[in-house]
């Protein structure tokens, strides 16, 4: 079998685009990796990158949260947005004939997020519940303490999901 074709291009504003063509599967995958995540947080705003990632899929200027979910479902577009240690990653997977719809959604998410109050309060509550759940898990308590001891005041010393204080 032939090796996949990998290309590196740059846009006019310096953004690097890496493309890989593999014709074995009839799918299109898009993965955007942007600066973000825990590395940009301090103890006062710990967990906000994760909260931002959760909020980006909750509606835009063009699509309500419900409309966005319906389009993704109807078009069989898989969307995943997550915050990591050093990045925020947005992934989409879809059939090639859904490219136009996927690009419209991607553009809308990145250029006109709503961050609605109701959705924010729900995601904030989810984050606070996750924090409380972690406090009941000896493994998670040990992990958070280990990172605190290892990294001290560095952003990696804070729990990735934040603290009750930082999320409130």
N, CA, C and O of each residue as an XYZ file, in Angstrom:
672
protein
N       0.843     -1.190      0.000
C       0.000      0.000      0.000
C       0.880      1.243      0.000
O       1.964      1.251      0.583
N       0.400      2.291     -0.661
C       1.151      3.543     -0.760
C       1.075      4.298      0.561
O       0.087      4.211      1.290
N       2.143      5.043      0.853
C       2.147      5.865      2.058
C       1.189      7.036      1.883
O       1.063      7.575      0.783
N       0.514      7.432      2.959
C      -0.379      8.594      2.861
C       0.428      9.847      2.504
O       1.589      9.987      2.888
N      -0.207     10.738      1.772
C       0.423     11.991      1.362
C       0.233     13.027      2.475
O      -0.896     13.358      2.837
N       1.351     13.537      3.016
C       1.304     14.525      4.091
C       1.852     15.841      3.557
O       2.930     15.878      2.964
N       1.098     16.928      3.772
C       1.519     18.253      3.303
C       1.508     19.240      4.452
O       0.641     19.181      5.324
N       2.474     20.148      4.452
C       2.518     21.249      5.413
C       2.421     22.541      4.620
O       3.244     22.808      3.744
N       1.419     23.331      4.930
C       1.219     24.624      4.285
C       1.074     25.679      5.369
O       0.814     25.359      6.529
N       1.244     26.949      4.983
C       1.021     28.060      5.903
C       0.067     29.043      5.257
O       0.149     29.320      4.061
N      -0.847     29.569      6.078
C      -1.739     30.613      5.590
C      -0.978     31.934      5.584
O       0.147     32.008      6.079
N      -1.586     32.968      5.029
C      -0.938     34.281      4.961
C      -0.604     34.830      6.347
O       0.370     35.566      6.509
N      -1.414     34.472      7.349
C      -1.158     34.984      8.696
C      -0.303     34.036      9.536
O      -0.184     34.218     10.748
N       0.294     33.021      8.896
C       1.261     32.167      9.575
C       0.725     30.913     10.230
O       1.492     30.169     10.842
N      -0.561     30.656     10.121
C      -1.127     29.449     10.717
C      -0.671     28.248      9.896
O      -0.762     28.245      8.668
N      -0.183     27.238     10.589
C       0.278     26.025      9.917
C      -0.888     25.073      9.680
O      -1.709     24.837     10.567
N      -0.941     24.537      8.479
C      -1.961     23.561      8.111
C      -1.252     22.285      7.694
O      -0.439     22.280      6.769
N      -1.570     21.213      8.386
C      -1.008     19.918      8.045
C      -2.150     19.075      7.504
O      -3.179     18.916      8.160
N      -1.967     18.538      6.316
C      -3.010     17.690      5.750
C      -2.432     16.318      5.425
O      -1.282     16.172      5.011
N      -3.270     15.344      5.631
C      -2.903     13.959      5.367
C      -4.012     13.358      4.522
O      -5.180     13.369      4.909
N      -3.641     12.844      3.386
C      -4.637     12.213      2.525
C      -4.465     10.711      2.597
O      -3.395     10.169      2.320
N      -5.547     10.054      2.974
C      -5.572      8.600      3.056
C      -6.921      8.172      2.496
O      -7.950      8.361      3.144
N      -6.923      7.611      1.326
C      -8.169      7.317      0.618
C      -8.793      5.982      0.994
O      -9.758      5.555      0.361
N      -8.254      5.307      2.024
C      -8.812      4.017      2.420
C     -10.184      4.145      3.064
O     -11.000      3.230      2.955
N     -10.456      5.269      3.737
C     -11.760      5.474      4.368
C     -12.431      6.696      3.753
O     -11.766      7.697      3.486
N     -13.732      6.626      3.528
C     -14.436      7.763      2.926
C     -14.865      8.790      3.976
O     -16.040      9.154      4.042
N     -13.924      9.257      4.794
C     -14.228     10.214      5.860
C     -13.304     11.418      5.772
O     -12.190     11.338      5.255
N     -13.793     12.527      6.287
C     -12.967     13.716      6.429
C     -12.844     14.003      7.916
O     -13.838     14.031      8.642
N     -11.624     14.213      8.355
C     -11.345     14.579      9.746
C     -10.686     15.942      9.761
O      -9.789     16.222      8.965
N     -11.132     16.777     10.661
C     -10.490     18.068     10.884
C     -10.109     18.115     12.351
O     -10.919     17.805     13.225
N      -8.895     18.497     12.610
C      -8.438     18.650     13.987
C      -7.707     19.982     14.085
O      -6.664     20.176     13.461
N      -8.258     20.887     14.866
C      -7.620     22.188     15.095
C      -7.026     22.171     16.491
O      -7.712     21.875     17.469
N      -5.756     22.488     16.570
C      -5.075     22.558     17.858
C      -4.652     24.009     18.045
O      -3.891     24.557     17.247
N      -5.159     24.624     19.118
C      -4.917     26.042     19.383
C      -4.280     26.221     20.750
O      -4.446     25.376     21.629
N      -3.558     27.306     20.932
C      -3.025     27.571     22.279
C      -4.171     27.668     23.279
O      -5.213     28.253     22.983
N      -3.982     27.108     24.429
C      -5.013     27.156     25.461
C      -4.733     26.137     26.530
O      -3.640     25.575     26.598
N      -5.714     25.898     27.360
C      -5.605     24.874     28.379
C      -4.994     25.348     29.676
O      -4.864     26.544     29.937
N      -4.627     24.377     30.473
C      -4.142     24.593     31.840
C      -2.951     25.558     31.889
O      -2.840     26.355     32.821
N      -2.074     25.492     30.905
C      -0.855     26.307     30.920
C      -1.160     27.804     30.988
O      -0.323     28.579     31.450
N      -2.335     28.219     30.539
C      -2.703     29.636     30.546
C      -3.490     30.047     31.786
O      -3.950     31.185     31.880
N      -3.648     29.132     32.732
C      -4.459     29.397     33.916
C      -3.589     29.547     35.159
O      -2.501     28.977     35.250
N      -4.091     30.322     36.105
C      -3.486     30.351     37.436
C      -4.541     29.833     38.414
O      -5.630     29.441     37.994
N      -4.234     29.826     39.694
C      -5.173     29.244     40.662
C      -6.512     29.985     40.701
O      -7.534     29.396     41.052
N      -6.512     31.265     40.343
C      -7.747     32.043     40.389
C      -8.699     31.723     39.236
O      -9.907     31.929     39.347
N      -8.143     31.216     38.121
C      -8.992     30.899     36.969
C      -8.833     29.435     36.529
O      -9.189     29.078     35.406
N      -8.300     28.600     37.417
C      -8.108     27.175     37.085
C      -9.431     26.542     36.677
O     -10.458     26.766     37.317
N      -9.401     25.756     35.615
C     -10.588     25.065     35.140
C     -11.381     25.833     34.100
O     -12.323     25.291     33.522
N     -11.019     27.086     33.850
C     -11.796     27.875     32.896
C     -11.578     27.423     31.454
O     -12.460     27.613     30.616
N     -10.438     26.835     31.149
C     -10.212     26.296     29.803
C     -11.150     25.144     29.518
O     -11.692     25.038     28.417
N     -11.347     24.280     30.500
C     -12.283     23.172     30.358
C     -13.701     23.697     30.220
O     -14.486     23.187     29.421
N     -14.026     24.713     30.998
C     -15.351     25.327     30.940
C     -15.569     25.993     29.571
O     -16.649     25.874     28.994
N     -14.570     26.677     29.060
C     -14.655     27.285     27.734
C     -14.891     26.219     26.669
O     -15.729     26.397     25.786
N     -14.164     25.126     26.749
C     -14.339     24.029     25.786
C     -15.770     23.510     25.806
O     -16.353     23.243     24.755
N     -16.330     23.369     26.990
C     -17.714     22.896     27.113
C     -18.695     23.917     26.541
O     -19.708     23.536     25.953
N     -18.409     25.195     26.704
C     -19.317     26.248     26.253
C     -19.325     26.434     24.744
O     -20.337     26.867     24.191
N     -18.240     26.124     24.066
C     -18.172     26.387     22.626
C     -19.204     25.599     21.818
O     -19.543     26.001     20.705
N     -19.698     24.511     22.342
C     -20.711     23.734     21.623
C     -22.136     24.034     22.049
O     -23.056     23.294     21.698
N     -22.333     25.122     22.808
C     -23.666     25.381     23.370
C     -24.454     26.450     22.629
O     -25.404     27.010     23.176
N     -24.077     26.734     21.414
C     -24.837     27.684     20.616
C     -23.977     28.824     20.108
O     -22.978     29.208     20.714
N     -24.408     29.350     18.964
C     -23.673     30.437     18.310
C     -24.670     31.489     17.842
O     -25.875     31.346     18.046
N     -24.166     32.530     17.223
C     -25.043     33.550     16.661
C     -25.941     32.993     15.569
O     -27.031     33.518     15.343
N     -25.509     31.945     14.892
C     -26.291     31.344     13.808
C     -27.115     30.136     14.229
O     -28.120     29.818     13.593
N     -26.697     29.458     15.303
C     -27.346     28.213     15.709
C     -27.571     28.193     17.217
O     -26.651     28.444     17.995
N     -28.796     27.892     17.620
C     -29.038     27.641     19.043
C     -28.369     26.309     19.384
O     -27.962     25.567     18.491
N     -28.260     26.017     20.658
C     -27.668     24.742     21.067
C     -28.455     23.573     20.470
O     -27.869     22.598     19.997
N     -29.777     23.678     20.497
C     -30.626     22.614     19.960
C     -30.439     22.481     18.453
O     -30.312     21.369     17.941
N     -30.420     23.607     17.739
C     -30.222     23.568     16.286
C     -28.863     22.972     15.934
O     -28.749     22.168     15.008
N     -27.846     23.367     16.671
C     -26.507     22.851     16.433
C     -26.487     21.332     16.614
O     -25.933     20.610     15.785
N     -27.088     20.859     17.689
C     -27.144     19.413     17.950
C     -27.915     18.679     16.848
O     -27.511     17.598     16.418
N     -29.014     19.264     16.398
C     -29.818     18.633     15.345
C     -29.060     18.559     14.026
O     -29.104     17.535     13.344
N     -28.363     19.638     13.658
C     -27.588     19.643     12.414
C     -26.463     18.619     12.487
O     -26.237     17.862     11.543
N     -25.765     18.603     13.611
C     -24.680     17.633     13.767
C     -25.223     16.211     13.638
O     -24.618     15.366     12.979
N     -26.354     15.957     14.263
C     -26.961     14.624     14.212
C     -27.461     14.300     12.802
O     -27.172     13.228     12.268
N     -28.212     15.226     12.202
C     -28.775     14.994     10.864
C     -27.692     14.801      9.806
O     -27.864     14.013      8.876
N     -26.584     15.515      9.944
C     -25.509     15.462      8.954
C     -24.453     14.411      9.314
O     -23.482     14.233      8.579
N     -24.638     13.715     10.441
C     -23.665     12.722     10.931
C     -22.272     13.328     11.069
O     -21.273     12.745     10.649
N     -22.238     14.510     11.669
C     -20.971     15.199     11.924
C     -20.638     15.002     13.396
O     -21.414     15.373     14.276
N     -19.479     14.415     13.649
C     -19.020     14.219     15.026
C     -18.170     15.421     15.409
O     -17.195     15.736     14.726
N     -18.530     16.091     16.494
C     -17.817     17.278     16.972
C     -17.339     17.022     18.387
O     -18.106     16.571     19.237
N     -16.060     17.313     18.642
C     -15.502     17.178     19.976
C     -14.611     18.377     20.237
O     -13.724     18.676     19.438
N     -14.838     19.065     21.342
C     -14.019     20.212     21.739
C     -13.497     19.920     23.128
O     -14.273     19.614     24.033
N     -12.185     20.012     23.308
C     -11.613     19.702     24.616
C     -10.427     20.603     24.920
O      -9.733     21.079     24.022
N     -10.218     20.821     26.199
C      -9.076     21.586     26.673
C      -8.082     20.646     27.312
O      -8.460     19.778     28.099
N      -6.826     20.810     26.987
C      -5.786     19.953     27.543
C      -4.835     20.746     28.414
O      -5.200     21.785     28.965
N      -3.626     20.258     28.536
C      -2.633     20.939     29.360
C      -2.093     22.190     28.677
O      -1.896     23.217     29.326
N      -1.851     22.107     27.366
C      -1.249     23.216     26.634
C      -2.063     23.683     25.440
O      -1.667     24.625     24.754
N      -3.175     23.050     25.186
C      -3.940     23.348     23.983
C      -5.442     23.223     24.206
O      -5.908     22.637     25.183
N      -6.174     23.794     23.268
C      -7.587     23.512     23.127
C      -7.704     22.849     21.756
O      -7.141     23.337     20.776
N      -8.428     21.748     21.692
C      -8.529     20.980     20.461
C      -9.984     20.889     20.025
O     -10.873     20.598     20.826
N     -10.204     21.140     18.753
C     -11.522     21.013     18.163
C     -11.405     19.983     17.057
O     -10.604     20.138     16.134
N     -12.206     18.928     17.151
C     -12.164     17.842     16.164
C     -13.537     17.663     15.528
O     -14.570     17.740     16.193
N     -13.516     17.420     14.214
C     -14.742     17.110     13.485
C     -14.461     15.923     12.577
O     -13.367     15.795     12.027
N     -15.453     15.059     12.425
C     -15.352     13.895     11.566
C     -16.673     13.780     10.823
O     -17.740     13.862     11.431
N     -16.603     13.589      9.496
C     -17.825     13.576      8.701
C     -17.551     12.980      7.317
O     -16.402     12.792      6.919
N     -18.624     12.692      6.607
C     -18.522     12.227      5.230
C     -18.127     13.426      4.360
O     -18.553     14.548      4.634
N     -17.332     13.209      3.334
C     -16.853     14.323      2.510
C     -17.950     15.214      1.938
O     -17.728     16.412      1.760
N     -19.120     14.666      1.646
C     -20.188     15.495      1.080
C     -20.807     16.439      2.114
O     -21.657     17.256      1.762
N     -20.402     16.343      3.365
C     -20.907     17.227      4.424
C     -19.909     18.346      4.755
O     -20.078     19.056      5.747
N     -18.875     18.501      3.927
C     -17.830     19.488      4.184
C     -18.389     20.902      4.334
O     -18.005     21.610      5.265
N     -19.275     21.325      3.457
C     -19.820     22.686      3.532
C     -20.540     22.914      4.858
O     -20.339     23.945      5.500
N     -21.372     21.966      5.272
C     -22.073     22.094      6.563
C     -21.088     22.142      7.718
O     -21.220     22.965      8.624
N     -20.097     21.254      7.682
C     -19.101     21.215      8.758
C     -18.338     22.533      8.838
O     -18.077     23.028      9.934
N     -17.977     23.105      7.691
C     -17.239     24.371      7.688
C     -18.098     25.520      8.202
O     -17.596     26.396      8.907
N     -19.394     25.529      7.858
C     -20.299     26.556      8.387
C     -20.373     26.476      9.909
O     -20.330     27.496     10.597
N     -20.485     25.260     10.424
C     -20.556     25.062     11.876
C     -19.248     25.488     12.529
O     -19.257     26.206     13.529
N     -18.132     25.053     11.974
C     -16.827     25.404     12.522
C     -16.635     26.919     12.557
O     -16.212     27.474     13.571
N     -16.945     27.573     11.460
C     -16.817     29.038     11.399
C     -17.705     29.706     12.453
O     -17.273     30.637     13.133
N     -18.929     29.234     12.585
C     -19.863     29.812     13.546
C     -19.373     29.628     14.983
O     -19.434     30.556     15.790
N     -18.889     28.427     15.294
C     -18.387     28.156     16.651
C     -17.215     29.055     16.990
O     -17.121     29.564     18.107
N     -16.319     29.256     16.029
C     -15.105     30.025     16.304
C     -15.296     31.535     16.224
O     -14.539     32.281     16.846
N     -16.293     32.002     15.469
C     -16.428     33.452     15.270
C     -17.624     34.082     15.959
O     -17.663     35.302     16.117
N     -18.605     33.280     16.378
C     -19.787     33.881     16.993
C     -20.365     33.035     18.131
O     -21.571     32.788     18.169
N     -19.504     32.588     19.062
C     -20.045     31.815     20.190
C     -20.941     32.709     21.043
O     -20.673     33.901     21.196
N     -22.003     32.131     21.596
C     -22.948     32.922     22.385
C     -22.614     32.982     23.870
O     -22.755     34.038     24.486
N     -22.183     31.892     24.447
C     -21.950     31.828     25.889
C     -23.183     32.296     26.658
O     -23.104     33.184     27.506
N     -24.320     31.681     26.346
C     -25.582     32.040     26.987
C     -25.561     31.792     28.490
O     -24.891     30.883     28.979
N     -26.302     32.614     29.200
C     -26.327     32.531     30.663
C     -26.829     31.173     31.155
O     -26.226     30.575     32.046
N     -27.928     30.688     30.581
C     -28.493     29.399     31.005
C     -27.495     28.271     30.768
O     -27.286     27.423     31.635
N     -26.877     28.268     29.581
C     -25.909     27.236     29.238
C     -24.668     27.345     30.122
O     -24.117     26.334     30.558
N     -24.233     28.584     30.382
C     -23.074     28.766     31.250
C     -23.365     28.238     32.647
O     -22.545     27.520     33.219
N     -24.515     28.581     33.202
C     -24.857     28.107     34.543
C     -24.918     26.585     34.598
O     -24.511     25.984     35.592
N     -25.425     25.956     33.537
C     -25.470     24.490     33.481
C     -24.051     23.905     33.450
O     -23.742     22.977     34.198
N     -23.199     24.448     32.589
C     -21.833     23.928     32.476
C     -21.021     24.234     33.732
O     -20.178     23.433     34.135
N     -21.268     25.374     34.344
C     -20.610     25.716     35.606
C     -21.028     24.714     36.687
O     -20.196     24.237     37.459
N     -22.315     24.407     36.732
C     -22.819     23.421     37.694
C     -22.189     22.050     37.425
O     -21.812     21.348     38.364
N     -22.075     21.669     36.155
C     -21.428     20.399     35.799
C     -19.979     20.379     36.281
O     -19.506     19.375     36.814
N     -19.279     21.500     36.090
C     -17.884     21.580     36.543
C     -17.792     21.462     38.058
O     -16.926     20.760     38.578
N     -18.679     22.144     38.762
C     -18.674     22.076     40.220
C     -18.996     20.661     40.700
O     -18.429     20.198     41.690
N     -19.900     19.977     40.007
C     -20.215     18.586     40.357
C     -19.009     17.681     40.126
O     -18.738     16.781     40.922
N     -18.282     17.925     39.028
C     -17.088     17.131     38.741
C     -16.038     17.343     39.836
O     -15.388     16.392     40.268
N     -15.879     18.573     40.274
C     -14.912     18.882     41.336
C     -15.297     18.143     42.615
O     -14.442     17.546     43.270
N     -16.576     18.181     42.968
C     -17.039     17.489     44.175
C     -16.858     15.980     44.041
O     -16.489     15.310     45.006
N     -17.114     15.452     42.868
C     -16.935     14.025     42.623
C     -15.464     13.630     42.775
O     -15.157     12.588     43.352
N     -14.558     14.463     42.257
C     -13.122     14.179     42.382
C     -12.693     14.151     43.851
O     -11.813     13.376     44.226
N     -13.303     14.981     44.669
C     -12.954     15.025     46.094
C     -13.308     13.724     46.811
O     -12.765     13.439     47.878
N     -14.215     12.930     46.232
C     -14.622     11.668     46.840
C     -13.817     10.482     46.329
O     -14.010      9.355     46.785
N     -12.934     10.725     45.402
C     -12.139      9.645     44.811
C     -10.706      9.715     45.349
O      -9.988     10.673     45.063
N     -10.290      8.720     46.118
C      -8.913      8.749     46.639
C      -7.862      8.893     45.536
O      -6.856      9.578     45.719
N      -8.095      8.253     44.406
C      -7.140      8.354     43.302
C      -7.035      9.786     42.791
O      -5.932     10.276     42.548
N      -8.172     10.465     42.625
C      -8.151     11.833     42.126
C      -7.586     12.808     43.161
O      -6.871     13.748     42.812
N      -7.908     12.580     44.421
C      -7.352     13.426     45.479
C      -5.829     13.291     45.488
O      -5.110     14.285     45.582
N      -5.347     12.052     45.390
C      -3.902     11.813     45.364
C      -3.262     12.434     44.126
O      -2.186     13.025     44.213
N      -3.910     12.303     42.994
C      -3.393     12.877     41.749
C      -3.289     14.401     41.857
O      -2.260     14.979     41.508
N      -4.346     15.046     42.339
C      -4.335     16.502     42.483
C      -3.253     16.945     43.460
O      -2.571     17.943     43.225
N      -3.096     16.209     44.548
C      -2.068     16.548     45.546
C      -0.669     16.356     44.957
O       0.221     17.175     45.185
N      -0.479     15.285     44.209
C       0.806     15.025     43.569
C       1.183     16.176     42.637
O       2.307     16.674     42.688
N       0.243     16.601     41.785
C       0.539     17.704     40.875
C       0.826     18.990     41.637
O       1.694     19.769     41.243
N       0.105     19.212     42.717
C       0.344     20.394     43.543
C       1.752     20.370     44.133
O       2.449     21.385     44.127
N       2.165     19.223     44.636
C       3.512     19.095     45.210
C       4.596     19.185     44.136
O       5.630     19.819     44.348
N       4.363     18.557     42.996
C       5.361     18.554     41.922
C       5.534     19.921     41.277
O       6.659     20.353     41.024
N       4.419     20.608     41.010
C       4.482     21.829     40.210
C       4.294     23.116     41.000
O       4.533     24.203     40.473
N       3.868     23.010     42.261
C       3.716     24.208     43.089
C       2.788     25.230     42.458
O       1.644     24.917     42.127
N       3.287     26.467     42.291
C       2.463     27.568     41.778
C       2.367     27.598     40.250
O       1.636     28.413     39.686
N       3.097     26.720     39.592
C       2.996     26.609     38.132
C       1.569     26.178     37.791
O       0.939     25.489     38.593
N       1.040     26.564     36.624
C      -0.330     26.175     36.273
C      -0.611     24.675     36.376
O      -1.735     24.285     36.693
N       0.383     23.829     36.116
C       0.163     22.388     36.217
C      -0.085     21.946     37.654
O      -0.532     20.821     37.880
N       0.194     22.802     38.625
C      -0.058     22.478     40.020
C      -1.522     22.582     40.406
O      -1.913     22.129     41.481
N      -2.328     23.169     39.547
C      -3.770     23.303     39.792
C      -4.530     22.141     39.159
O      -4.113     21.631     38.119
N      -5.633     21.713     39.763
C      -6.450     20.686     39.112
C      -6.961     21.197     37.764
O      -7.399     22.343     37.660
N      -6.907     20.357     36.739
C      -7.343     20.761     35.396
C      -8.818     21.191     35.368
O      -9.206     22.054     34.581
N      -9.629     20.580     36.235
C     -11.046     20.941     36.270
C     -11.289     22.168     37.148
O     -12.416     22.655     37.238
N     -10.236     22.666     37.795
C     -10.356     23.862     38.626
C     -10.727     23.545     40.057
O     -10.760     22.390     40.481
N     -10.999     24.600     40.777
C     -11.432     24.487     42.171
C     -12.828     25.080     42.287
O     -13.290     25.781     41.388
N     -13.487     24.798     43.387
C     -14.808     25.369     43.612
C     -14.756     26.895     43.504
O     -15.640     27.514     42.913
N     -13.719     27.489     44.079
C     -13.584     28.949     44.071
C     -13.354     29.495     42.668
O     -13.961     30.493     42.281
N     -12.472     28.839     41.900
C     -12.156     29.377     40.569
C     -13.319     29.219     39.603
O     -13.494     30.063     38.725
N     -14.105     28.185     39.733
C     -15.236     27.982     38.825
C     -16.416     28.856     39.208
O     -17.200     29.255     38.347
N     -16.547     29.157     40.493
C     -17.628     30.078     40.886
C     -17.304     31.480     40.420
O     -18.085     32.403     40.650
